[in-house]
Amino acid sequence: MTRIPALDPDWTPEAVVFDCDGTLIDSEQHWQRARAIVLRAFGHAPDEEFAQRAKGLHYRDCGALMAELVGAPEHAEDMTQQLLSAFRSLVAREPVTTPGARELVWTLQRVAPLAVASNCPEDVVRFSLESVDLLKYVRHIVVPDDSIRPKPHPDTYAEAVRRLGVPGSNALAVEDSVNGMKAAVAAGLRVVGLGPRPATQDAALADLWVDSLDDPALMDWAASRPTSRPGRPETRAGDTADAKVPRPGGPTRQDPAGAS
């Protein structure tokens, strides 16, 4: 398939789908700390190899991986729940966006409707976005469930563009993990890859690689896109979503105890 570079000045996306962890929210540090907390409780310390294997995994797969690492596969579910609990606590204490995320979201929401496709539980994604005041720009949040497989399967991205009413080929994905990029490409989206461009064949997954979302070329391209409906009111996740994505109660930060 011939794919037009995402920064082609003659192309404007009809929808933009962001990953959440590591892309909009600087949460990889929280996941790393949460994994370390759980593993140390079982007498193990994570190393760099484990960190690379865990990055971008669905949280349940990560729990199973940790249980395998400590030689106790029967504790996979327990470790998964401990992982989520530790992560929620860390995000609640220190929510932070990645560099340029807020500006890029603000710019692109004037160009096209936005969605988020994530491997995390919906309440974690919703809480994370609300904590940094980005939830109000997102129309849909798509996460794995009984009928939607996690990344690297294409389901989350395919469902996101379906809800936004555009074909995948007319949409842009913004992703920081190889698994996420594989999912987006399989769903037909063009991709901005966040992070160092790999020296492997994975480099071909993204149309554009940027070290951060405040990359001048990316921001200039986004700012030069024509606005779809100038002056339109901001939309909140759930305004046009189906019943699987409930409308949040309001703009105030959600109490961490209510996120589970």
C-alpha positions as CSV (number, residue, x, y, z in Angstrom):
1,M,0.0,0.0,0.0
2,T,1.3,3.4,-1.0
3,R,0.9,5.8,1.9
4,I,1.0,9.6,1.7
5,P,3.3,11.2,4.3
6,A,1.3,12.5,7.2
7,L,2.9,16.0,6.7
8,D,1.9,16.3,3.1
9,P,0.6,19.9,2.8
10,D,-2.1,18.8,0.5
11,W,-3.6,16.3,3.0
12,T,-5.8,17.1,6.0
13,P,-7.0,14.3,8.2
14,E,-10.8,14.0,8.7
15,A,-10.1,12.5,12.2
16,V,-7.2,12.1,14.6
17,V,-6.9,9.2,17.0
18,F,-4.3,9.5,19.8
19,D,-2.9,6.9,22.0
20,C,-3.0,7.9,25.6
21,D,-0.1,6.5,27.7
22,G,3.2,7.8,26.6
23,T,1.7,9.8,23.9
24,L,-0.7,12.4,25.5
25,I,0.1,11.5,29.1
26,D,3.6,11.1,30.3
27,S,2.6,7.9,32.1
28,E,5.3,5.4,31.1
29,Q,7.3,6.6,34.1
30,H,4.2,5.7,36.2
31,W,3.8,2.3,34.6
32,Q,7.5,1.6,35.2
33,R,7.2,2.6,38.8
34,A,4.0,0.6,39.3
35,R,5.5,-2.5,37.8
36,A,8.6,-2.1,40.0
37,I,6.3,-1.7,43.1
38,V,4.5,-5.0,42.3
39,L,7.5,-7.0,41.3
40,R,9.5,-5.9,44.4
41,A,6.6,-7.1,46.5
42,F,7.3,-10.5,45.0
43,G,11.1,-10.2,45.5
44,H,12.1,-9.2,42.0
45,A,13.4,-6.0,40.4
46,P,12.6,-5.2,36.8
47,D,15.5,-4.7,34.4
48,E,15.8,-2.9,31.0
49,E,14.8,-6.0,29.0
50,F,11.6,-6.4,31.0
51,A,10.8,-2.7,30.6
52,Q,11.1,-3.0,26.8
53,R,8.9,-6.2,26.7
54,A,6.3,-4.5,28.9
55,K,6.0,-1.2,27.0
56,G,2.8,-1.0,25.0
57,L,1.4,-4.3,26.3
58,H,-2.2,-4.6,27.4
59,Y,-2.2,-4.3,31.2
60,R,-3.5,-7.9,31.5
61,D,-0.7,-9.2,29.3
62,C,1.7,-7.2,31.5
63,G,0.3,-8.8,34.6
64,A,0.8,-12.2,33.1
65,L,4.4,-11.3,32.0
66,M,5.2,-10.2,35.6
67,A,3.7,-13.4,37.0
68,E,5.9,-15.4,34.5
69,L,8.9,-13.4,35.6
70,V,8.5,-14.2,39.3
71,G,7.7,-17.9,38.5
72,A,4.1,-17.7,39.8
73,P,1.7,-17.7,36.9
74,E,-1.2,-18.4,39.3
75,H,-0.7,-14.9,40.6
76,A,-1.3,-13.2,37.2
77,E,-4.7,-11.8,38.1
78,D,-3.6,-10.6,41.5
79,M,-0.5,-8.9,40.0
80,T,-2.7,-7.3,37.3
81,Q,-5.0,-5.7,39.9
82,Q,-2.0,-4.6,42.0
83,L,-0.5,-3.0,38.9
84,L,-3.6,-1.0,38.1
85,S,-4.0,0.1,41.7
86,A,-0.4,1.3,41.9
87,F,-0.7,3.1,38.5
88,R,-3.9,4.9,39.5
89,S,-2.3,6.2,42.7
90,L,0.8,7.4,40.9
91,V,-1.2,9.2,38.2
92,A,-3.5,10.8,40.8
93,R,-0.4,12.2,42.6
94,E,1.5,13.5,39.5
95,P,-0.6,13.8,36.3
96,V,1.5,15.3,33.5
97,T,1.2,15.6,29.7
98,T,4.0,14.9,27.3
99,P,5.8,17.9,25.8
100,G,3.6,19.5,23.2
101,A,0.6,17.3,23.8
102,R,-1.7,20.0,25.0
103,E,-0.8,22.4,22.1
104,L,-1.2,19.6,19.5
105,V,-4.5,18.5,20.8
106,W,-5.8,22.1,20.9
107,T,-4.7,22.7,17.4
108,L,-6.0,19.5,15.8
109,Q,-9.4,19.5,17.6
110,R,-10.1,22.6,15.4
111,V,-9.2,20.6,12.3
112,A,-10.9,17.3,12.9
113,P,-12.8,15.3,15.6
114,L,-10.5,13.5,18.0
115,A,-10.6,10.1,19.7
116,V,-8.3,8.1,22.0
117,A,-7.5,4.4,21.4
118,S,-5.8,2.8,24.3
119,N,-5.0,-0.6,25.8
120,C,-5.8,0.6,29.3
121,P,-9.1,0.4,31.1
122,E,-11.5,3.1,30.1
123,D,-11.8,4.5,33.6
124,V,-8.0,4.9,33.8
125,V,-7.9,6.6,30.4
126,R,-10.8,8.9,31.3
127,F,-9.3,9.8,34.7
128,S,-5.8,10.5,33.1
129,L,-7.2,12.8,30.5
130,E,-9.4,14.6,32.9
131,S,-6.5,15.1,35.3
132,V,-4.7,17.1,32.7
133,D,-7.8,18.8,31.3
134,L,-7.7,17.1,27.9
135,L,-10.9,15.0,28.2
136,K,-13.1,17.8,26.9
137,Y,-11.5,17.7,23.5
138,V,-12.0,13.9,23.0
139,R,-15.2,12.6,21.4
140,H,-14.6,8.9,21.9
141,I,-12.5,6.7,24.1
142,V,-12.0,3.2,22.7
143,V,-10.4,0.4,24.8
144,P,-10.4,-3.4,24.5
145,D,-13.5,-5.3,25.6
146,D,-15.1,-8.6,24.7
147,S,-15.4,-7.6,21.1
148,I,-12.4,-5.3,20.7
149,R,-9.0,-6.9,20.8
150,P,-6.0,-4.9,22.3
151,K,-3.2,-3.5,20.2
152,P,-1.3,-4.7,18.2
153,H,-4.6,-5.9,16.7
154,P,-6.3,-3.1,14.7
155,D,-9.6,-3.2,16.6
156,T,-9.2,-0.1,18.8
157,Y,-8.2,2.1,15.9
158,A,-10.7,0.6,13.6
159,E,-13.5,1.2,16.1
160,A,-12.3,4.7,16.8
161,V,-12.6,5.8,13.2
162,R,-15.9,4.0,12.8
163,R,-17.3,6.0,15.7
164,L,-15.9,9.2,14.2
165,G,-17.5,8.3,10.9
166,V,-14.5,8.3,8.6
167,P,-12.5,5.6,6.8
168,G,-9.1,4.7,8.3
169,S,-7.3,6.0,5.2
170,N,-8.6,9.5,6.0
171,A,-7.4,9.5,9.6
172,L,-4.2,10.1,11.4
173,A,-2.9,8.2,14.4
174,V,-0.4,9.5,16.9
175,E,1.4,6.7,18.8
176,D,4.5,6.1,20.8
177,S,4.6,2.2,20.9
178,V,5.4,-0.2,18.1
179,N,2.4,-2.3,19.1
180,G,0.2,0.7,18.7
181,M,1.7,1.7,15.4
182,K,1.1,-1.8,14.1
183,A,-2.5,-1.6,15.2
184,A,-3.0,1.8,13.5
185,V,-1.3,0.7,10.2
186,A,-3.4,-2.4,10.1
187,A,-6.6,-0.3,10.5
188,G,-5.4,1.8,7.5
189,L,-4.5,5.0,9.4
190,R,-1.4,7.2,8.7
191,V,0.9,7.4,11.6
192,V,3.0,10.0,13.5
193,G,5.5,7.9,15.5
194,L,6.6,9.5,18.8
195,G,10.1,8.6,19.9
196,P,13.5,7.7,18.4
197,R,13.2,6.3,14.8
198,P,14.1,2.7,15.1
199,A,16.9,1.2,13.0
200,T,14.8,-1.9,12.3
201,Q,12.0,-2.5,9.8
202,D,9.6,-1.0,12.4
203,A,10.7,2.4,11.1
204,A,8.4,1.9,8.2
205,L,5.4,1.9,10.5
206,A,5.2,5.7,10.8
207,D,4.9,8.3,8.1
208,L,6.7,10.7,10.3
209,W,8.9,10.2,13.4
210,V,9.2,13.0,16.0
211,D,11.1,13.1,19.3
212,S,8.3,15.0,20.9
213,L,4.9,16.4,20.0
214,D,6.2,19.9,20.1
215,D,8.4,19.1,17.1
216,P,8.3,22.3,15.0
217,A,7.6,20.6,11.7
218,L,4.6,18.7,13.2
219,M,3.2,21.8,15.0
220,D,3.6,23.9,11.8
221,W,1.9,21.3,9.7
222,A,-1.0,21.0,12.2
223,A,-1.4,24.8,12.5
224,S,-1.5,25.1,8.7
225,R,-4.5,22.7,8.3
226,P,-7.8,24.3,7.5
227,T,-10.2,24.4,10.4
228,S,-13.3,22.2,9.9
229,R,-15.8,24.4,11.7
230,P,-14.3,27.6,13.0
231,G,-15.6,28.6,16.4
232,R,-17.4,25.3,17.1
233,P,-18.0,24.6,20.8
234,E,-15.7,22.1,22.5
235,T,-17.1,18.6,22.8
236,R,-16.7,16.2,25.6
237,A,-16.1,12.5,25.4
238,G,-19.5,10.9,25.1
239,D,-21.3,13.8,23.4
240,T,-21.6,11.8,20.2
241,A,-20.5,8.4,21.5
242,D,-22.7,5.3,21.9
243,A,-23.7,3.9,25.2
244,K,-20.4,2.1,25.7
245,V,-18.7,5.5,26.4
246,P,-20.6,7.3,29.2
247,R,-20.6,11.1,29.4
248,P,-18.5,12.3,32.3
249,G,-20.1,14.3,35.1
250,G,-18.2,17.6,34.6
251,P,-14.9,19.3,34.1
252,T,-13.6,18.9,37.7
253,R,-10.9,16.4,38.4
254,Q,-12.3,13.1,39.4
255,D,-11.5,11.7,42.8
256,P,-9.0,8.8,42.5
257,A,-11.3,6.6,44.6
258,G,-14.0,7.0,42.0
259,A,-11.8,5.9,39.1
260,S,-11.9,2.2,39.7
